[in-house]
Amino acid sequence: MEWIVPKLVSEILKWVLLVWLAVVILAAFLYVQPAKGFIGESSRIVFFHVPMAWVAVLAFLVSCVTSVMYLRRRDPRDDIRASVSAGLGLLFAVLATTTGAVFAKIMWGAYWNWDPRQTSITILLLIYAAYFALRGAIDDPERRASLAAVYAILAFVTVPFLVFVVPRIYWSLHPDTIINTRGANEFDSRYTQVLMASLVGFTCLYVWLYTIGCRIEEIRQRRRQEVL
């Protein structure tokens, strides 16, 4: 696979990203004060939980788009991109669920409350776990790629519904619902600044991991073909 970004530039960008995320972490704990309406330091989890959830949705979207591209072009590289992005989406969804559980423990006394958001994200995790179960159950590369592409497209149809619709149909303990209904939580401009910086940093982290993952998978496929 040919990559546009030269190796030297890639190395520089990697260190820029590392510094950026380090600054975000420091700012999350030193630049802002705990927000009103939250217990203790729990509001700081927002700086990591929200970007992780956003990256998960972005990764699932990329997996869907590259799956469509595979069905149109039958290029194995598109299957690699879809698989890698789905894997990263699943990873970040797990991280978002974990940070959300920690937040729930602090705010509501239990890691799991079967809140609409917790329930919907569990369903989403199962859907994408099944994507990899499907890939692992089929030996023929072309058939595996085709069926996985169709599944990834159908799976993403559920993402907007499970992430954005279901949690807003029912009353939720989730902070954004509390803000909308009672105005209980207050975030100042510093929170917004750090949150936006974190969103940019985690998005770039996803792009970096995605690039590395695609490279690794292409090398693996090339070696399998050489062995055969």
N, C-alpha and C positions, 0 to 999 in steps of 0.2 A: 504494500500500500504506500502510495506516495503521499508525503505530507508537505504542506506548503511552508509551514513554520520551520526555519532552519534550526539545527540542534542548539547552536549558541543562543539564539533568541529564546528558544524553549527553556533553556537552563536559566536565563535571566528572568523570564516570566515566572518560573517556578519559585525563585527566591523572592520575587516581588509579592507573589501570592502568600508565601510563608510569612513575610513581614506584615502584610496586610491583615492576615488572620490573627497574628500575634497582637497587633495594635487593637483589633476589634475585641479580643478577649480582655486585654488590659482596660480598655475603655468601658467594657461591660461591668467591670468591678470597681474601677477607680474614677471614671469620668461622670457617672450618673449615680443618683441616690435612689434607694428603693422607692418604687411608685406607690402612691396612695391606693388603698383598696386591696392590697395584697398582704399576706402574712409574711413577716420577716423579709428575707432576701429572695423570695420566690419569683418576684417580677423579673429578675435577671435571666431566668430560664427562657423567657420570651425571645431573647436575643439569639438563642440557638434552636429552640423548638420551631419557631415560625420559619426560619430559613431552611431547616431540614425538611419540613413539610412541603415548602415551595419547591425545593429541588426534587423531591419525590414525584410531584406532579409533573414537573418539567421533564424528568427522565422518562416517565411513562408516556408523555406526549412524543418525545423523540423516538421512543421504541415503536409507537404507533405509526409515525411518519415514515420511518425507515422500513417498517414492515410493508407499508403500502408501496414504497419504492421497490422492495424486493419482488412483490407480486407483479409489478409492471416490468421490471428489467431482468429479473432472475439473476441478479448479481450477488454472489456469495458474500461479498463485502457488506451488503445491506443487511443480510441476515446476522452477520457479526455485530454490526452496529445496533441492531434491534435487541439482540441478546444481551450485549454489554450494558446498554442503557436500561433495560428492564431489571438487570441485576443490581445496578446502582440505585434505581428507583426503589427496589425492594429493601436494599440496605438503608437508605435514608428514611424510608417509611418506618422501618423498625426503630431507628434512632429517634424519629419524631414521636413514635409511640412510647418509647422508653422515657424520654424527657417529659412527655405529657403525663406519664404515670407518676414520675417524681413530683411534678407540680401538683397533681391531684392529691398525693399523700400529704403534702404540706398544707394545701388549702382546705381539703375536705376530709382528711384523716384516713384515706384508704387509697392504695395504688390504683384500684380498679373499681369504678362505680357504675359500670354499664351505661355511662353517659352516651347520648346519640353519636358523638364524635368518636368515642372509644369503640363503640360497637361497629360503626361504619368503617373505621380504619382496620379493624380486625377482619372484616369481610374482604376488604381490599387486599390485605396481606395474603389471605387464603387464595384469592383469585390469581395473584401473581406467583404465589408458590406453586400453584397448579400449572402455570405456564412452564416452569422449569421441570416439573414432573412430566409434562407432556414431551418436552425436548429430550429428557432422559429415557423415555420409553420407546423412542423410535430410532432405529439404527441407520436407515437410509438417509443420507444428508439432504437430498433434495426434497424428499417427502417431509422430513422433519422441519426443514426451513419453511416449506409452504404451509403446513398445518400450524406451525408456531406463529407465522405471520398473520394468518387469519385469526388465531386466538388472541394475539396481541392487539389487533384492531378492535375486536369485540370487547376485550377486557378494558380498553381505554374508554369505551362508551360508558362504562359504569363509573369512571373516575369523577367526572363533574357531579354526577348524581350523589355519589357517596361522600365526596369531600365538601361540596358546596351546598347541595340541596337538602339532603337528609338532616344534617345538624341544624338547619334553619326551619325545618317543618315543625320540630318538637322543641319544647323548652330545654335548654341545655345549661349545664354548669360552666361551660366554656366561657372564658373571659370576654370574647367579642360579643356573645349573646348578653352577658351581664351589662356590658357597656351600652348596648343598644336599648335594653329594657329599663335599666335603672341608673345609668350614668355613674356607676359605682367606682370604676377604676379611672385613674388619671395618669396620663403620660405627658411629660413635658417635651420640649423641643430637643433636648439632649437624647432622650430615648429614641425619638424618631431618627436622629442623625446616626446613632449607633446601630439601630435596627436596619436602616438602609445600607449602611456600610457592611453589615453582616450578610445581608441578602446578596450584595455584590460579591463578597468574598466566597460565600458558599456556592454561588452559581459558577464562579471561576474554578472552584475546587472540583465541582462536578465535571466541568469541561476538561480539566487536567486528568482526572481519573478516567474519564471516558476515552480520552485520547490514548492513554497508557493501556487501558483494557483492550481497545481495538487492535493496537499494535501486538500485544501479547497473543490474542486469539488468532490473528492472521499468521503469526510465526508458528503457532501450534498447528494450524491447518496446513501450512506449507510443509512442515516436517512430516505430518501424517501422509500427505500425498507422496513425499519422497520415499517413505518407507514402503508404501504400496506399489 
